[in-house]
Amino acid sequence: MRVLSVAYPQFEVSADANGGAEQVLYLLERGIVNAGCGSLVVAAKGSRVSGQLIETPPQAGKEITETDRKEASRVHLERIQAVLARERIDVIHFHGLDFPTYIPEFDGPKVVTVHLPASWYAGAPFDRSDLTFVCVSEAQAKTFPGEQQPVLIPNGIDVDGFYYNGNARKYLLWLGRICPEKGVHIALRVAHKLDLPLVVAGPVHRFRSHQAYFAEEVQPLLDAKRKWVGTIGLKCKASLLAGAIALLHPSLAPETSSLVSMEAASSGTPVVAFRSGALPEIVEHGVTGFVVDSEGEMAEAVKRVHEISRDVCRKRAVERFSGDRMTRDYLDLYRGLLRA
């Protein structure tokens, strides 16, 4: 079996990727290769994959414009068509938000993992019978539009890439891309209210709304105890998670999954999260953290994280969030579609 994976054009795919879709693609593609299958990946230059990388140009300039997006989609489609013209491909698997703009003519199975809320996929053809859609959580699957029943394959992580640190925890932690819907400003306000240190880690992408949000709502709340450390790689992320009192996840979006909450549990670190989308599926209230409904409740829950067993957090992560399980589920899906 030979699988062509297609990434979102704007971001690189690697173990150090900050985006959830890119992290899942990296881990799944590694599993595909380890299973003895052929793997090709269309992704931005600078990506690091286990199979064959078909590069597309990195995005130039300080701001990603609509013209940039259209050109990236055009090049993506061109690269995909070139691969199909010279290679035998059995399955195409799309991971990008803008996948409708580069679907080629192809008679084999075409799989789309919907990593983000379906409402964010403007004009997506969710009723196309030649596409197989994958949801990554029960909450997402229940609200999936169209008449087609999506396949449910929960995300997984490399649980062995994170470790439990028995030393004293010294700071709260927020991890992710810095944008309005992720609620960084709420985490900062909670840290100020509790007078606790907070490490904010993640990129400010080259979108105008993201950069304005950082300048207007995040930066004013940073100080000597509440620090932004910028974009980090996997090794630094694992270290930060292992040293945190708790991970704060005050998301204002209907989260379809939460890799960082899985990674925190794998590190023995409790998560305090808003009741947004799939977060209650991942954060077991009173077991691996707390699910709350407001900023005030989040602050109160942080005071109780000492009640959470870090050993239990790690154990539940190993039981529930294995990337090997995710890979097996996708390989089973590919094989089933090919048989059909």
N, C-alpha and C positions, 0 to 999 in steps of 0.2 A: 504494500500500500504506500502511495506517495501523496503527501498532504502539502498543499500550498496555503500557508497562513498569511493573512493580509492585515497589517497593522494600521492604526490611525496615522495618517501622513505626518502630523505635526511633531510627534514625539518619538524619541529613540527607544528601542526595546533592549533591555539588558537586565542583569540581576540588580543593578543600582537604579533602575527606573523608579520614578516617583508615582506615576499613574497606575491605578489598579489594573486597567486593561492591559497595559504593557507588562506588568509583573506577571499576570496570569498567562499571557501569551508566552513569555519567556519560560516559565516553569512548565507549561504544557508542551511547548515545542521541544524542550529538553527531554521530557518524558517520551515523546513520540520517537525521538532518535534513539533513546535507551531501549525502547521496545523493538528496535530493529527496522523501523519504518523509514521511508525516505521523507525528507523534510526540506521545503524551500520556504523562505520568508521574504515578502515584499515589505520593506520598512525603511525608515530614514537612515541616511548615511551616519555611521557611528554606532549603529545597533550592533549588539553582540549576541549571536545565536549559536545553537549547536549544529544546525544543518547548513544549508547554502543560503547566504544572504543576497537578495537582489536589491541593491541600494536605490533609493530615491533621494533627490537633493535635499539637504537640510534647509530649513526656512531661514531666509536672510532678513536682516533689518531688525529694528527694535520692537516693532509692532506687527503682529500677524493680521493682515487685512483680508477682506473678502476676496480680493484679487489673488492674494497668496493662496487662499484655500482652494479656489477654483483651479489654479494652475497645479497645485499639489494633487488634486483629484485627477486631473487630466494625465499627469505623469504616472500616477499610480495605475490607472487603467492601461496606459501604454505598456508599462512594465508587465502587468498581468497578462495582457494579450501576447506579448513577446514570449513569456514563459510557456503559455499554452501552445504556441506555435512550434516550439522546439522540444518540449518535454512531455512525457506521459504523466498526467496528474489525475488522481482518482477522486480527491475531495478538495474543495476550496473552503477555507474557514476564515470568515471576516470578523475582525475585532473592533473596527473603527466606528465612530459616531456617524461619519458621513458615508457609510458603506454603499448607500443607493447610488452614489455618483460614480462608482467604478465597478459595477457588476458586469462581468463580461458574458459573451455568449459561451455557454458551457453546458454540456448535456449531463454531466455527473452531479453528485450531491453538492449543494452549496449550503453551508452552515453559517449562521450568524449568531454570535453570542452578544446578547443585549446587556452590556456592562452598566449602562446608565438608565435612568428612568425613561420609559418608552416615550413620554411626552417631549423629551429632549431631541428625539429623532424626527426632525421636521420632514414631513412628506414621506416617511418610510413606508415601504410597501409591505405592511405586516400581513396582508391577505394573499400574497403571492404564493401559489401552491408549490413552486419549484424551489422555495427557500425553507430551510428548517431552522426555526428560532430556538435559542437556548436561553432560559432565564436562570439566574444564579441564586435565587432565593424563593421561598414560598410566597412571601409578601409581594414580590415582583410578579410572580406567575399569576397570582390571584387578580391582579389589575391589568394584565396584558390585553391590549386591544385586538380587535379582529376576531374572526371565528376560528382561526387555526389554534390548536392546543399546543403551547410551547413545551419543549423538553426541559425538565428541571435538573440542572447539574450545579450544585453548590460549589463555590470557589474553594480552593485549597491553598496552602502555603508550604514552604519547605520548613517543617517544624524543627528539623535538625540544624537549621541556620540560626536559631535563636536559643538563648541559654538562660538558666535561672541563676541569678546572682544573690547569694545569701547575705551580702553586705548591707549596711544601712542604706535606705533609699533617701534621696536628698532633695528631689524636685518633682513638680508636676510636669507632665509632658503633653504637648500637642503635636501631631504629625499629619502632614497631608499637603495638598496644594492650597495656597493661600488665595481664597476667593470668597465672596460674600456668603454663599450657601453653606460653607463649611464651618462658619461660626467661630473663627479664630478670636474675634473681639470678645466673644462671650467667655471663652477660656481665660483670656487675659483679665477680664473683669472679676471672674471668680478668684483667680490668683491674687489680685489686689485685695479683694474683700477678706481673704483668709491670710493675707500677708505671707504668702508662700512663694518660693521661687518657681518659675515656669520656663521651660525651654520650648520654644516654637521652632519647628524644623520643617522646611518644605520650600518649594519654589514659588516665586511670583511669575507666572507665565506672561508672555508678551501679548496679552490681550488688554485693551484699554481699560475695561471695567475692573479687571483684576488689579492693575497697577494703581488705579484711582482708589480702590478699596484699601489697598495696603497703605497708601499715603495718608488717607483721610481717617481711617478707622482702626488700623492696626498700629502703625508707627507711633501715634501719640500715646499709646498704652505701654510701650516698651520702656524699660529703664534698667538700672543696674541689677535688679533681681528677676526681671521678666525679659528674657533675651531671645532674639531671632538669630539662629545660626545658619540660615540659608539652606540651600539644597545639600542633601547628604546622601552618601552611598549606603549599601547594605551593611557593611561592617560597622559604620558609625551608628546606623539605626539600631542594630542589635545591641550595641553598647548602651545607647541612650535608654532603650526599653528596659534593659536589665537593671538600670540604676534609678528608675522612676518610682515615686510613691504611688502614682496612678496615671493612667492615660485619660485625658479628657477628650470626649467626642461629642461636642454640642452641635451636631449637624442640624441645619435648617432645611435640608433637602430630604426627599424620600429615598433614603439610602437603599440601594439594591443589594449591597453586601458591605463588608468592611474588613479588608485584609489587615489593616493596622490593628483592629481589635483582636483578630486571630493571632497576630504576631505578639501583641501584648500578653495575651493569655499564655502563649507558648513561652514567654519570658517570665512567667509567674507574676505578672503585673496586672492588678485589677483595672477594669475599665469603668468609667462613669460616663454614661452616654444618654443622649436624648432619645425619646421614644419615636424615632424616625425610621420609617420603612422597615428594613430587615434587621435593624440593630437589636431588637428584642430576641430575634432568633439566634444571634451570635453571643450576646452578653447575657449570661444566665443570672438573673437578678438574685442577689444574695449568695451566689456561688462563685462566679468569676468577676463580679462587679455589681453595679447598680444601674438600673434604667430609671431615668427621671423625666419630669415633664416641664421643668423650668430652670432658669438660672439659679434661683434661690435653692431649689431642691438639689441642684448639682453641688452647690457649696456645702450643704448639709451632708450630702452623701460622701464627699471627700473626707469629712471628719470621721467617717465610719469605715474607711477602707482597711483599717487594721483588723476588722472582723473577717476579712476574706483570706482564706488560706492560699498562699502562693503555690504550695505543692499541688493543691487541687486545681488551680488555674492551669498549671503545666500539664497535669494529667488529662484534663478535659480537652485541652488543645490537641494533644497527641491522639486522643480518641476520635475527635470530631473533624479536625481541619487538615488532614493529610493531603498533600499534593499528589501523592501516588494514587490515592482513591480518585481524585479528580481526573487524573490522566486516564485511569482505567475506564472511567465512565465515558469520557470522550472517545476513546478508541472503540469501545463497545457501540457507541452511537454511529461512528463512521462505518464500522463493519455492518451494522444493521441496515444502514442506508444503502450501502453497496449491494448487499444481498437483495434488497427490495427493488 
